[in-house]
Every structure is written in C-alpha cells, then in structure tokens.
Amino acid sequence: MPPRVEYAITEEGFELKPVLISISMWGAKHKQKHTGIVMDIAACTTPVEVK
C-alpha cells in the first residue's frame, strides 16, 4: 500500500476555482446538447458569473 499523502491547496491554486467552475459549466452546457447528460454543480459554494 502506498504511503498516505496529504495535499493542501495554495492560495494561488484556490484562485483557480472560478476558472475551473466556468470550464465545468461550459462543458455541461455542450455535453447536454449532444448526449442529454447534465452535470450537477449545485454543490459549488462560490458564485460564478460568466460573461
């Protein structure tokens, strides 16, 4: 069994959260068009405004 590794996100990494959420929303929009599958991102606690 590999050793346990813990990860702590840096402040810079945390700043990427809105970017990653926006990309996820874009993917969900386009995937739904083609396959009918909807991604659930309701667990996100950070408001995202896509312009």
Summary of the structure (lengths in Angstrom):
residues: 51
radius of gyration: 14.9
end to end distance: 46.0
largest distance: 46.0
contacts: 73
relative contact order: 0.16
helix: 45%
strand: 0%
